[in-house]
Amino acid sequence: MTYVVMVFIKVFGMDIQTAKEHMLEVHQHGSSVLYRGPKEQAELYVQLLHQWQLNAFLEQDA
Amino acid sequence: MPNINLELSRDIVSALTKLIESISIMFKHNLAFDAIVPTDDPDLAVAWKQDLMEQLQLDCDYLIAILIQQDIGKNNNIVSLDDHGIEVTLRVASAIRLKLRTVFFSELTDEELEDAMLNPANIPPHLDKPFTCYQFLAGLQETLIRAIEPNIEI
């Protein structure tokens, strides 16, 4: 779990507390919304998370 | 950030390098997890996964080179990792642990695996080596993360 927190800090520049909250959300609910914004930036984040061995996917806002 | 120096047990490294090499070969054909690729274009999806596999192969080669150096007793069993080396080691340790989980521990629930981390005696004998490898890589990750992000405490 520390690994996931560390990856969120590295990829998204989150502070430790925010990264922990997202990690716990993933742990308890299976996923967490980590970024909302332009598709190109979101794709880059997905690529980085995949490189860190964490699965991630894009969803279009309704 | 200054380099991190690790002293790895030669006995452990010697026992686990072959297993890690065999996992590395699996990564020539499959990723450690079923990546959800953000495109409907099948060609782009293949290219995306190919890029990930190539990077994973490089990461594996890096870790295996370190382990082989330790196995032959180079540098008094001390490995020095710079920022890049730390990131590569963390990533590839995660990938190998995921693959070990899939290949060897698929019959265990997450809770059973967590319990086994605390009570390794519960692991069946035929899974001793993969489990030792899983634990070794988990310990390596924890050590590196504590060094680079000392305030992370779960």
Backbone of each chain as ProteinMPNN parsed JSONL, in Angstrom:
{"seq_chain_A": "MTYVVMVFIKVFGMDIQTAKEHMLEVHQHGSSVLYRGPKEQAELYVQLLHQWQLNAFLEQDA", "coords_chain_A": {"N_chain_A": [[0.828, -1.209, 0.0], [2.018, 1.173, 0.681], [3.505, 1.489, -1.549], [1.655, 2.19, -3.532], [0.798, 4.673, -2.558], [3.216, 6.072, -2.737], [3.557, 6.066, -5.533], [1.397, 7.64, -6.378], [2.146, 10.074, -5.279], [4.495, 10.576, -6.718], [3.633, 10.572, -9.436], [1.416, 12.324, -9.588], [2.116, 14.433, -8.015], [1.003, 14.679, -5.519], [0.289, 15.568, -2.031], [1.219, 13.707, 0.923], [-1.009, 13.01, 2.533], [-3.261, 13.347, 0.854], [-2.619, 11.492, -1.119], [-2.717, 9.153, 0.382], [-5.448, 9.094, 1.009], [-6.581, 8.643, -1.512], [-5.427, 6.144, -2.048], [-6.626, 4.587, -0.059], [-9.264, 4.736, -0.888], [-9.12, 3.334, -3.275], [-8.415, 0.863, -2.215], [-10.668, 0.218, -0.696], [-12.877, 0.562, -2.383], [-12.153, -0.184, -4.907], [-11.465, 1.569, -6.934], [-10.422, 4.944, -7.763], [-10.995, 8.359, -8.455], [-8.516, 10.074, -9.952], [-7.702, 12.18, -11.473], [-9.09, 14.946, -13.199], [-9.578, 16.405, -16.299], [-8.046, 17.733, -19.338], [-8.046, 15.442, -22.121], [-5.615, 14.623, -23.242], [-3.696, 15.051, -21.249], [-4.729, 13.365, -19.336], [-4.389, 10.897, -20.591], [-1.643, 10.74, -20.572], [-1.184, 10.482, -17.827], [-2.383, 7.986, -17.418], [-0.669, 6.39, -18.893], [1.719, 6.726, -17.421], [0.95, 5.603, -14.953], [0.488, 2.97, -15.759], [3.114, 2.312, -16.411], [4.16, 2.226, -13.899], [3.041, -0.059, -13.017], [0.394, 0.009, -12.186], [-3.042, -0.334, -12.711], [-5.127, 1.687, -14.767], [-7.702, 3.803, -16.066], [-9.52, 5.738, -18.559], [-12.362, 7.874, -18.348], [-15.117, 9.398, -19.839], [-16.563, 12.504, -18.925], [-19.992, 12.728, -17.957]], "CA_chain_A": [[0.0, 0.0, 0.0], [2.931, 2.327, 0.649], [3.931, 1.627, -2.94], [0.618, 2.945, -4.253], [0.889, 6.066, -2.079], [4.419, 6.664, -3.329], [3.34, 6.295, -6.97], [0.501, 8.801, -6.523], [2.953, 11.268, -4.986], [5.434, 10.803, -7.818], [2.969, 10.824, -10.724], [0.494, 13.463, -9.55], [2.632, 15.476, -7.143], [0.1, 14.835, -4.36], [0.876, 15.464, -0.702], [1.076, 12.348, 1.443], [-2.359, 12.765, 3.036], [-4.156, 13.166, -0.304], [-2.263, 10.219, -1.758], [-3.24, 8.085, 1.248], [-6.91, 9.029, 0.865], [-6.878, 7.964, -2.785], [-5.047, 4.733, -1.912], [-7.657, 3.911, 0.742], [-10.459, 4.632, -1.726], [-8.867, 2.206, -4.177], [-8.416, -0.36, -1.405], [-12.015, -0.095, -0.203], [-13.919, 0.594, -3.422], [-11.65, -0.732, -6.166], [-10.95, 2.605, -7.829], [-10.504, 6.313, -7.257], [-10.783, 9.35, -9.526], [-7.238, 10.71, -9.615], [-7.483, 13.395, -12.265], [-10.121, 15.396, -14.155], [-8.979, 17.444, -17.123], [-7.924, 17.434, -20.762], [-7.827, 14.028, -22.421], [-4.201, 14.346, -23.512], [-3.009, 14.944, -19.957], [-5.233, 12.154, -18.674], [-3.73, 9.745, -21.226], [-0.266, 10.696, -20.067], [-1.236, 9.918, -16.472], [-2.653, 6.543, -17.537], [0.577, 5.751, -19.342], [2.664, 6.707, -16.302], [0.487, 4.622, -13.967], [0.776, 1.643, -16.319], [4.559, 2.056, -16.282], [4.393, 1.905, -12.481], [2.345, -1.328, -12.76], [-0.94, 0.22, -11.617], [-4.007, -0.207, -13.791], [-5.858, 2.956, -14.768], [-8.468, 3.958, -17.3], [-10.155, 7.039, -18.776], [-13.819, 7.909, -18.451], [-15.575, 10.717, -20.25], [-17.598, 13.073, -18.062], [-21.338, 12.639, -18.545]], "C_chain_A": [[0.864, 1.263, 0.0], [3.396, 2.576, -0.777], [2.925, 2.483, -3.707], [0.656, 4.423, -3.844], [2.083, 6.764, -2.727], [4.227, 6.982, -4.817], [2.44, 7.52, -7.178], [1.266, 10.102, -6.258], [3.848, 11.591, -6.171], [4.723, 11.246, -9.099], [2.157, 12.117, -10.694], [0.997, 14.621, -8.687], [1.746, 15.72, -5.928], [0.898, 14.938, -3.061], [0.528, 14.084, -0.131], [-0.359, 12.055, 1.872], [-3.339, 12.507, 1.892], [-3.891, 11.818, -0.976], [-2.804, 9.043, -0.926], [-4.75, 7.944, 1.089], [-7.298, 8.318, -0.431], [-6.547, 6.472, -2.696], [-6.127, 3.97, -1.145], [-8.939, 3.735, -0.053], [-10.31, 3.461, -2.703], [-8.989, 0.897, -3.409], [-9.84, -0.773, -1.039], [-13.042, -0.237, -1.321], [-13.433, 0.106, -4.787], [-11.121, 0.301, -7.132], [-11.082, 3.97, -7.156], [-10.282, 7.252, -8.442], [-9.555, 10.176, -9.141], [-7.016, 12.013, -10.361], [-8.721, 13.671, -13.11], [-9.492, 16.507, -14.97], [-8.869, 17.013, -18.562], [-7.508, 15.985, -21.023], [-6.341, 13.707, -22.588], [-3.42, 14.167, -22.201], [-3.436, 13.676, -19.23], [-4.567, 10.904, -19.26], [-2.294, 9.597, -20.737], [-0.229, 10.087, -18.671], [-1.494, 8.402, -16.519], [-1.38, 5.808, -17.937], [1.584, 5.641, -18.179], [2.254, 5.668, -15.249], [0.723, 3.197, -14.47], [2.26, 1.31, -16.185], [4.928, 1.692, -14.84], [3.616, 0.651, -12.06], [1.024, -1.15, -12.015], [-1.918, 0.375, -12.778], [-4.791, 1.101, -13.641], [-6.63, 3.054, -16.073], [-9.109, 5.342, -17.34], [-11.663, 6.869, -18.829], [-14.207, 9.308, -18.881], [-16.655, 11.21, -19.288], [-18.96, 13.002, -18.744], [-21.788, 14.022, -18.994]], "O_chain_A": [[0.504, 2.28, -0.592], [3.65, 3.713, -1.172], [3.308, 3.393, -4.442], [0.556, 5.311, -4.691], [1.976, 7.895, -3.202], [4.671, 8.022, -5.302], [2.7, 8.341, -8.058], [1.051, 11.106, -6.937], [3.949, 12.747, -6.582], [5.161, 12.184, -9.765], [2.194, 12.908, -11.637], [0.366, 15.676, -8.638], [1.729, 16.818, -5.371], [2.033, 14.466, -2.981], [-0.349, 13.39, -0.646], [-0.873, 10.969, 1.606], [-4.143, 11.576, 1.946], [-4.82, 11.102, -1.35], [-3.29, 8.058, -1.481], [-5.277, 6.833, 1.04], [-8.218, 7.5, -0.452], [-7.293, 5.635, -3.206], [-6.501, 2.859, -1.519], [-9.626, 2.722, 0.079], [-11.251, 2.699, -2.925], [-9.593, -0.061, -3.891], [-10.181, -1.956, -1.067], [-13.963, -1.049, -1.229], [-14.226, -0.002, -5.723], [-10.397, -0.046, -8.065], [-11.751, 4.127, -6.135], [-9.473, 6.967, -9.325], [-9.559, 10.883, -8.134], [-6.23, 12.856, -9.929], [-9.325, 12.753, -13.666], [-8.933, 17.449, -14.409], [-9.51, 16.049, -18.978], [-6.74, 15.389, -20.268], [-5.866, 12.664, -22.139], [-2.6, 13.259, -22.068], [-2.626, 13.001, -18.596], [-4.223, 9.974, -18.531], [-1.8, 8.49, -20.52], [0.645, 9.276, -18.364], [-0.899, 7.639, -15.759], [-1.056, 4.751, -17.396], [2.212, 4.601, -17.984], [3.098, 4.945, -14.72], [1.112, 2.319, -13.699], [2.623, 0.173, -15.883], [5.88, 0.95, -14.596], [3.544, 0.339, -10.871], [0.584, -2.05, -11.299], [-1.657, 1.125, -13.718], [-5.073, 1.55, -12.53], [-6.244, 2.45, -17.074], [-9.229, 6.025, -16.323], [-12.173, 5.85, -19.294], [-13.69, 10.292, -18.353], [-17.54, 10.455, -18.886], [-19.069, 13.19, -19.956], [-22.892, 14.173, -19.516]]}, "seq_chain_B": "MPNINLELSRDIVSALTKLIESISIMFKHNLAFDAIVPTDDPDLAVAWKQDLMEQLQLDCDYLIAILIQQDIGKNNNIVSLDDHGIEVTLRVASAIRLKLRTVFFSELTDEELEDAMLNPANIPPHLDKPFTCYQFLAGLQETLIRAIEPNIEI", "coords_chain_B": {"N_chain_B": [[19.002, 13.615, -4.802], [20.871, 11.593, -2.523], [22.702, 8.571, -3.363], [21.355, 5.287, -2.654], [22.575, 2.767, -0.656], [22.536, -0.691, -0.669], [22.738, -3.721, 1.1], [22.667, -6.885, 0.047], [21.572, -10.175, 0.79], [23.681, -12.758, -0.101], [23.013, -15.439, -0.276], [20.221, -15.462, -0.458], [19.854, -13.997, -2.807], [21.186, -15.615, -4.607], [19.543, -17.843, -4.571], [17.204, -16.892, -5.662], [17.527, -15.645, -8.118], [17.306, -17.156, -10.514], [14.568, -17.735, -10.59], [13.518, -15.171, -10.848], [14.577, -14.511, -13.304], [13.152, -16.311, -14.888], [10.57, -15.334, -14.607], [10.944, -12.913, -15.836], [11.224, -13.701, -18.483], [8.616, -14.411, -19.061], [7.513, -11.901, -19.295], [8.135, -11.144, -21.823], [6.071, -11.72, -23.412], [3.714, -11.066, -22.132], [2.186, -8.538, -20.097], [2.463, -7.602, -16.596], [-0.008, -7.182, -15.624], [-3.453, -6.827, -16.662], [-3.583, -4.447, -18.692], [-5.661, -1.629, -19.095], [-6.224, -0.099, -21.951], [-6.305, 3.22, -23.155], [-7.749, 3.568, -25.726], [-9.633, 2.99, -28.738], [-8.557, 2.089, -30.979], [-7.179, -0.673, -32.471], [-4.534, -1.035, -33.382], [-3.119, 1.014, -32.115], [-3.541, 0.204, -29.511], [-2.099, -2.175, -29.398], [0.476, -1.132, -29.842], [0.757, 0.463, -27.595], [0.802, -1.45, -25.499], [3.033, -2.847, -26.309], [5.073, -0.967, -25.976], [5.015, -0.762, -23.182], [5.792, -3.348, -22.507], [8.38, -3.424, -23.54], [9.661, -1.526, -21.974], [9.381, -2.769, -19.515], [10.928, -5.013, -19.903], [13.469, -3.891, -20.06], [13.639, -2.901, -17.469], [13.596, -5.313, -16.036], [15.996, -6.44, -16.944], [17.788, -4.683, -15.772], [17.398, -5.161, -12.999], [18.082, -7.878, -12.846], [20.748, -7.785, -13.598], [21.831, -6.45, -11.413], [21.328, -8.362, -9.407], [22.857, -10.517, -10.291], [25.409, -9.432, -10.087], [25.556, -9.283, -7.313], [25.39, -11.957, -6.702], [27.814, -12.971, -7.581], [29.442, -11.797, -5.849], [30.401, -9.221, -6.253], [31.6, -5.922, -5.502], [31.536, -6.232, -2.709], [29.003, -7.214, -2.061], [27.424, -4.968, -1.896], [25.027, -2.871, -3.222], [24.654, 0.042, -5.075], [22.235, 2.418, -5.522], [21.054, 4.902, -7.695], [18.766, 7.72, -8.274], [17.369, 6.948, -10.615], [17.867, 4.193, -10.653], [16.589, 3.43, -8.305], [13.892, 3.961, -8.913], [13.488, 2.221, -11.083], [13.944, -0.24, -9.843], [11.88, -0.308, -7.943], [9.624, -0.309, -9.636], [9.961, -2.683, -11.178], [10.065, -4.617, -9.232], [7.478, -4.509, -8.334], [6.1, -5.38, -10.62], [7.059, -8.011, -10.876], [6.183, -9.132, -8.493], [3.411, -8.967, -8.906], [3.169, -10.776, -11.008], [4.102, -13.14, -9.825], [2.073, -13.44, -7.976], [-0.093, -14.0, -9.66], [0.753, -16.324, -11.034], [1.606, -18.202, -9.095], [0.155, -17.913, -6.713], [-2.56, -17.914, -7.077], [-4.616, -19.304, -5.95], [-4.869, -18.355, -3.445], [-6.545, -16.061, -1.336], [-6.527, -12.449, -1.06], [-6.441, -11.853, 1.629], [-5.507, -14.244, 2.741], [-2.967, -14.292, 1.641], [-1.857, -11.996, 2.769], [-1.921, -12.811, 5.422], [-0.132, -14.904, 5.256], [2.19, -13.483, 4.847], [2.715, -12.628, 7.371], [2.774, -15.003, 8.737], [4.69, -17.123, 7.557], [4.88, -19.861, 7.709], [2.496, -20.955, 7.007], [2.448, -21.272, 4.333], [2.287, -23.568, 1.632], [4.768, -26.159, 1.143], [5.674, -26.48, -1.564], [5.458, -23.973, -2.566], [7.381, -22.47, -1.457], [9.752, -21.22, -2.543], [8.815, -19.293, -4.556], [7.315, -17.776, -2.768], [9.207, -16.81, -0.955], [10.601, -15.207, -2.712], [8.609, -13.349, -3.342], [8.289, -12.153, -0.838], [10.886, -11.149, -0.429], [11.089, -9.23, -2.471], [9.024, -7.536, -1.703], [10.039, -6.606, 0.725], [12.3, -5.314, -0.202], [11.121, -3.256, -1.684], [9.772, -1.864, 0.395], [11.933, -0.998, 1.906], [13.249, 0.732, 0.136], [11.235, 2.634, -0.328], [10.861, 3.686, 2.236], [13.265, 4.978, 2.443], [13.158, 6.98, 0.478], [10.739, 8.297, 0.853], [10.264, 9.054, 3.761], [8.149, 9.775, 5.406], [5.898, 8.363, 4.823], [3.591, 6.433, 6.289], [1.593, 3.756, 6.74]], "CA_chain_B": [[18.986, 12.696, -3.661], [22.066, 10.73, -2.519], [22.452, 7.168, -3.692], [21.024, 4.379, -1.551], [23.397, 1.552, -0.684], [21.85, -1.85, -0.098], [23.495, -4.956, 1.205], [21.727, -7.984, -0.187], [22.079, -11.494, 1.191], [24.108, -13.524, -1.276], [22.28, -16.713, -0.303], [18.866, -15.197, -0.968], [19.973, -13.593, -4.207], [21.575, -16.79, -5.379], [18.4, -18.757, -4.661], [16.028, -16.307, -6.325], [17.806, -15.03, -9.42], [16.755, -17.981, -11.606], [13.112, -17.55, -10.617], [13.254, -13.829, -11.386], [14.862, -14.592, -14.749], [12.052, -17.019, -15.571], [9.443, -14.392, -14.661], [11.316, -11.916, -16.843], [10.931, -14.269, -19.811], [7.155, -14.305, -19.247], [7.176, -10.523, -19.665], [8.354, -10.918, -23.261], [4.804, -11.971, -24.101], [2.571, -10.524, -21.38], [2.463, -7.606, -19.007], [2.187, -8.158, -15.278], [-1.439, -7.018, -15.353], [-4.219, -6.638, -17.893], [-3.685, -2.988, -18.805], [-6.811, -1.084, -19.821], [-5.601, 0.895, -22.827], [-7.309, 4.267, -23.434], [-7.985, 3.796, -27.145], [-10.408, 1.956, -29.434], [-7.779, 1.697, -32.167], [-6.44, -1.884, -32.102], [-3.095, -0.868, -33.636], [-2.579, 1.831, -31.025], [-3.568, -0.597, -28.287], [-0.943, -3.092, -29.47], [1.696, -0.331, -29.671], [0.79, 0.889, -26.178], [1.253, -2.581, -24.678], [4.399, -3.176, -26.716], [5.956, -0.005, -25.289], [5.095, -1.146, -21.767], [6.576, -4.586, -22.391], [9.8, -3.112, -23.789], [10.191, -0.87, -20.78], [9.441, -3.776, -18.456], [12.083, -5.87, -20.18], [14.664, -3.136, -19.654], [13.632, -2.874, -16.003], [13.994, -6.653, -15.581], [17.429, -6.607, -17.222], [18.501, -3.891, -14.766], [17.36, -5.866, -11.705], [18.833, -9.133, -12.946], [22.178, -7.429, -13.601], [22.185, -6.173, -10.007], [21.328, -9.615, -8.64], [24.005, -11.333, -10.709], [26.583, -8.814, -9.46], [25.573, -9.687, -5.91], [25.601, -13.396, -6.64], [29.24, -13.278, -7.763], [30.178, -11.144, -4.77], [31.016, -7.957, -6.686], [31.405, -4.749, -4.626], [31.253, -6.676, -1.333], [27.544, -7.403, -1.936], [26.734, -3.695, -1.717], [24.558, -2.295, -4.476], [24.381, 1.466, -4.911], [21.174, 2.802, -6.462], [20.741, 6.329, -7.827], [17.312, 7.946, -8.417], [16.852, 6.117, -11.703], [17.932, 2.797, -10.218], [15.543, 3.22, -7.287], [12.581, 3.893, -9.593], [13.434, 0.986, -11.866], [13.836, -1.379, -8.919], [10.528, -0.299, -7.379], [8.66, -0.71, -10.682], [10.097, -4.076, -11.61], [9.69, -5.454, -8.088], [6.024, -4.56, -8.341], [5.674, -6.227, -11.74], [7.37, -9.421, -10.591], [5.263, -9.579, -7.432], [2.098, -9.196, -9.523], [3.228, -12.016, -11.799], [4.17, -14.245, -8.857], [0.72, -13.559, -7.422], [-0.949, -14.641, -10.667], [1.227, -17.645, -11.445], [1.794, -19.161, -7.993], [-0.707, -17.746, -5.527], [-3.915, -17.574, -7.531], [-5.622, -19.957, -5.104], [-4.946, -17.663, -2.157], [-7.203, -14.76, -1.324], [-5.626, -11.385, -0.603], [-6.307, -11.973, 3.085], [-4.628, -15.388, 3.026], [-1.594, -13.913, 1.291], [-1.408, -11.068, 3.814], [-1.671, -13.617, 6.614], [1.1, -15.662, 5.023], [3.326, -12.569, 5.01], [2.992, -12.593, 8.811], [3.032, -16.384, 9.178], [5.121, -17.846, 6.346], [4.76, -21.315, 7.89], [1.229, -21.389, 6.41], [2.605, -21.464, 2.88], [2.634, -24.955, 1.298], [6.198, -26.279, 0.836], [6.019, -26.324, -2.977], [5.439, -22.54, -2.907], [8.388, -21.798, -0.63], [10.662, -20.33, -3.272], [8.117, -18.091, -5.038], [6.886, -16.921, -1.656], [10.41, -16.115, -0.476], [10.864, -14.167, -3.705], [7.563, -12.34, -3.144], [8.635, -11.433, 0.398], [12.142, -10.427, -0.635], [10.82, -8.032, -3.282], [8.215, -6.63, -0.871], [10.961, -5.983, 1.673], [13.152, -4.384, -0.964], [10.297, -2.075, -1.965], [9.54, -1.105, 1.63], [13.203, -0.357, 2.286], [13.506, 1.864, -0.768], [10.215, 3.671, -0.115], [11.178, 4.359, 3.503], [14.429, 5.843, 2.23], [12.86, 8.154, -0.356], [9.566, 8.993, 1.412], [10.251, 8.548, 5.143], [6.93, 10.128, 6.148], [4.775, 7.481, 4.485], [3.311, 5.366, 7.254], [0.199, 3.339, 6.544]], "C_chain_B": [[20.248, 11.819, -3.687], [21.694, 9.294, -2.879], [22.083, 6.375, -2.436], [21.87, 3.124, -1.717], [22.661, 0.427, 0.021], [22.815, -3.015, -0.002], [22.517, -6.108, 1.098], [22.375, -9.308, 0.22], [22.425, -12.304, -0.056], [23.327, -14.829, -1.396], [20.888, -16.526, -0.903], [18.933, -14.887, -2.461], [20.272, -14.793, -5.088], [20.379, -17.714, -5.602], [17.281, -18.211, -5.548], [16.273, -15.798, -7.74], [17.187, -15.823, -10.576], [15.242, -17.787, -11.732], [12.769, -16.186, -11.234], [13.552, -13.802, -12.885], [13.715, -15.277, -15.485], [10.803, -16.135, -15.642], [9.703, -13.347, -15.74], [10.995, -12.413, -18.257], [9.424, -14.204, -20.096], [6.765, -12.912, -19.728], [7.492, -10.21, -21.128], [7.04, -11.042, -24.029], [3.591, -11.344, -23.413], [3.043, -9.511, -20.356], [2.149, -8.288, -17.67], [0.706, -8.074, -14.937], [-2.137, -6.717, -16.676], [-4.515, -5.146, -18.071], [-4.91, -2.585, -19.625], [-6.297, 0.095, -20.651], [-6.636, 1.934, -23.26], [-7.46, 4.579, -24.918], [-8.839, 2.663, -27.707], [-9.663, 1.443, -30.66], [-6.922, 0.478, -31.819], [-4.935, -1.764, -32.329], [-2.432, -0.057, -32.523], [-2.52, 1.048, -29.719], [-2.38, -1.556, -28.25], [0.347, -2.321, -29.215], [1.868, 0.101, -28.213], [1.353, -0.232, -25.306], [2.69, -2.977, -25.025], [5.408, -2.256, -26.024], [6.135, -0.392, -23.817], [5.952, -2.398, -21.58], [8.058, -4.321, -22.597], [10.42, -2.452, -22.567], [10.347, -1.875, -19.636], [10.64, -4.702, -18.647], [13.381, -5.185, -19.769], [14.779, -3.107, -18.127], [14.095, -4.225, -15.436], [15.496, -6.855, -15.778], [18.256, -5.872, -16.167], [18.555, -4.646, -13.434], [18.205, -7.137, -11.761], [20.339, -8.856, -12.941], [22.648, -7.144, -12.176], [22.309, -7.48, -9.221], [22.527, -10.482, -9.009], [25.297, -10.765, -10.12], [26.703, -9.237, -8.006], [25.935, -11.162, -5.778], [27.079, -13.742, -6.785], [30.104, -12.505, -6.765], [30.861, -9.85, -5.163], [30.675, -6.84, -5.702], [31.013, -5.128, -3.198], [29.758, -6.809, -1.054], [26.794, -6.105, -1.643], [26.313, -3.189, -3.097], [24.177, -0.842, -4.203], [23.374, 1.894, -5.976], [21.026, 4.324, -6.488], [19.229, 6.479, -8.037], [16.694, 7.026, -9.47], [16.8, 4.644, -11.272], [16.861, 2.47, -9.19], [14.181, 3.062, -7.968], [12.435, 2.589, -10.375], [13.212, -0.215, -10.942], [12.436, -1.46, -8.313], [9.511, -0.809, -8.392], [8.737, -2.212, -10.965], [9.775, -5.025, -10.456], [8.173, -5.598, -8.043], [5.515, -5.493, -9.439], [5.907, -7.702, -11.43], [6.455, -9.949, -9.487], [3.862, -9.838, -7.998], [2.086, -10.521, -10.282], [3.314, -13.241, -10.882], [2.79, -14.524, -8.273], [-0.174, -14.345, -8.382], [-0.546, -16.095, -10.908], [1.201, -18.647, -10.286], [0.738, -19.082, -6.881], [-2.162, -17.459, -5.896], [-4.985, -18.213, -6.643], [-5.772, -19.275, -3.748], [-5.724, -16.358, -2.31], [-6.18, -13.717, -0.875], [-5.376, -11.506, 0.899], [-5.372, -13.119, 3.453], [-3.173, -15.05, 2.716], [-1.028, -12.942, 2.325], [-1.074, -11.83, 5.094], [-0.366, -14.399, 6.469], [2.335, -14.777, 5.163], [3.722, -12.494, 6.49], [3.364, -13.976, 9.342], [3.435, -17.25, 7.984], [4.987, -19.361, 6.479], [3.476, -21.845, 7.253], [1.323, -21.645, 4.907], [2.978, -22.926, 2.589], [4.096, -25.053, 0.83], [6.545, -26.036, -0.642], [5.997, -24.85, -3.423], [6.496, -21.744, -2.141], [9.21, -20.767, -1.409], [9.937, -19.105, -3.836], [7.679, -17.17, -3.905], [8.066, -16.154, -1.066], [10.749, -14.958, -1.408], [9.876, -13.008, -3.527], [7.876, -11.484, -1.917], [9.885, -10.584, 0.226], [11.881, -9.124, -1.399], [9.961, -7.029, -2.506], [9.11, -5.889, 0.116], [11.861, -4.966, 0.997], [12.381, -3.099, -1.271], [10.108, -1.217, -0.713], [10.79, -0.347, 2.054], [13.455, 0.88, 1.432], [12.496, 2.991, -0.527], [10.474, 4.417, 1.189], [12.339, 5.331, 3.333], [14.058, 7.106, 1.455], [11.66, 8.95, 0.151], [9.399, 8.569, 2.865], [8.961, 8.842, 5.903], [5.72, 9.274, 5.782], [4.669, 6.397, 5.548], [1.853, 5.006, 7.077], [-0.314, 2.711, 7.832]], "O_chain_B": [[20.652, 11.353, -4.753], [20.551, 8.864, -2.725], [22.447, 6.74, -1.318], [21.88, 2.5, -2.778], [22.221, 0.572, 1.161], [23.607, -3.262, -0.911], [21.648, -6.285, 1.952], [23.57, -9.522, 0.015], [21.593, -12.51, -0.94], [23.017, -15.269, -2.503], [20.437, -17.315, -1.734], [18.178, -15.435, -3.264], [19.693, -14.964, -6.161], [20.219, -18.293, -6.677], [16.503, -18.978, -6.117], [15.322, -15.546, -8.481], [16.617, -15.244, -11.5], [14.706, -17.688, -12.837], [11.845, -16.072, -12.04], [12.85, -13.137, -13.646], [13.349, -14.865, -16.586], [10.064, -16.183, -16.624], [8.792, -12.948, -16.466], [10.553, -11.646, -19.112], [9.011, -13.971, -21.232], [5.802, -12.757, -20.478], [7.155, -9.133, -21.619], [6.908, -10.539, -25.145], [2.561, -11.119, -24.048], [4.147, -9.61, -19.819], [1.635, -9.406, -17.634], [0.218, -8.8, -14.07], [-1.495, -6.395, -17.675], [-5.563, -4.654, -17.652], [-5.162, -3.125, -20.702], [-5.977, 1.154, -20.111], [-7.731, 1.568, -23.689], [-7.313, 5.731, -25.325], [-8.784, 1.531, -27.228], [-10.087, 0.481, -31.299], [-6.034, 0.572, -30.972], [-4.145, -2.322, -31.567], [-1.343, -0.387, -32.052], [-1.59, 1.198, -28.926], [-1.738, -1.729, -27.214], [1.214, -2.78, -28.471], [2.975, 0.102, -27.676], [2.249, -0.014, -24.49], [3.461, -3.388, -24.158], [6.453, -2.702, -25.55], [7.241, -0.357, -23.279], [6.731, -2.501, -20.632], [8.9, -4.912, -21.921], [11.543, -2.767, -22.172], [11.323, -1.832, -18.887], [11.282, -5.118, -17.682], [14.277, -5.813, -19.204], [15.864, -3.265, -17.568], [14.878, -4.278, -14.488], [16.184, -7.372, -14.897], [19.291, -6.368, -15.721], [19.615, -4.76, -12.818], [18.954, -7.433, -10.829], [21.11, -9.61, -12.347], [23.741, -7.555, -11.785], [23.265, -7.68, -8.471], [23.139, -11.106, -8.142], [26.176, -11.518, -9.702], [27.798, -9.516, -7.516], [26.674, -11.564, -4.879], [27.551, -14.703, -6.176], [31.333, -12.55, -6.824], [31.797, -9.415, -4.493], [29.581, -6.819, -5.136], [30.242, -4.416, -2.555], [29.303, -6.546, 0.059], [25.649, -6.142, -1.191], [27.127, -3.092, -4.015], [23.476, -0.536, -3.239], [23.622, 1.755, -7.174], [20.89, 4.959, -5.443], [18.493, 5.493, -7.986], [15.649, 6.413, -9.252], [15.81, 3.95, -11.504], [16.294, 1.377, -9.195], [13.416, 2.153, -7.646], [11.39, 1.939, -10.333], [12.395, -1.09, -11.229], [11.873, -2.547, -8.183], [8.65, -1.627, -8.069], [7.724, -2.911, -10.989], [9.265, -6.122, -10.683], [7.649, -6.673, -7.752], [4.61, -6.297, -9.213], [5.046, -8.541, -11.695], [6.005, -11.093, -9.549], [3.205, -10.807, -7.618], [1.125, -11.287, -10.208], [2.67, -14.259, -11.139], [2.39, -15.675, -8.096], [-0.915, -15.237, -7.969], [-1.396, -16.983, -10.977], [0.821, -19.803, -10.471], [0.47, -20.07, -6.199], [-2.899, -16.841, -5.128], [-6.118, -17.735, -6.585], [-6.694, -19.582, -2.991], [-5.569, -15.645, -3.302], [-5.107, -14.057, -0.375], [-4.262, -11.295, 1.38], [-4.548, -12.993, 4.359], [-2.262, -15.465, 3.432], [0.136, -13.047, 2.712], [-0.083, -11.54, 5.764], [0.4, -14.541, 7.422], [3.403, -15.254, 5.549], [4.894, -12.32, 6.824], [4.16, -14.105, 10.272], [2.625, -18.017, 7.464], [4.982, -20.07, 5.473], [3.367, -23.042, 6.985], [0.392, -22.167, 4.294], [3.882, -23.467, 3.225], [4.602, -24.13, 0.192], [7.587, -25.453, -0.943], [6.457, -24.519, -4.516], [6.507, -20.513, -2.169], [9.345, -19.614, -1.0], [10.392, -17.981, -3.622], [7.67, -15.948, -4.051], [7.935, -14.981, -0.717], [11.131, -13.875, -0.965], [10.261, -11.839, -3.559], [7.747, -10.26, -1.946], [9.937, -9.44, 0.679], [12.38, -8.061, -1.029], [10.145, -5.818, -2.634], [8.955, -4.685, 0.32], [12.147, -3.901, 1.544], [12.914, -1.998, -1.138], [10.266, 0.004, -0.757], [10.717, 0.797, 2.502], [13.825, 1.938, 1.94], [12.864, 4.166, -0.523], [10.325, 5.638, 1.248], [12.395, 6.371, 3.989], [14.581, 8.183, 1.739], [11.572, 10.153, -0.096], [8.488, 7.803, 3.179], [8.702, 8.226, 6.936], [4.644, 9.436, 6.357], [5.553, 5.551, 5.682], [0.974, 5.852, 7.244], [-1.468, 2.288, 7.895]]}, "name": "protein", "num_of_chains": 2, "seq": "MTYVVMVFIKVFGMDIQTAKEHMLEVHQHGSSVLYRGPKEQAELYVQLLHQWQLNAFLEQDAMPNINLELSRDIVSALTKLIESISIMFKHNLAFDAIVPTDDPDLAVAWKQDLMEQLQLDCDYLIAILIQQDIGKNNNIVSLDDHGIEVTLRVASAIRLKLRTVFFSELTDEELEDAMLNPANIPPHLDKPFTCYQFLAGLQETLIRAIEPNIEI"}
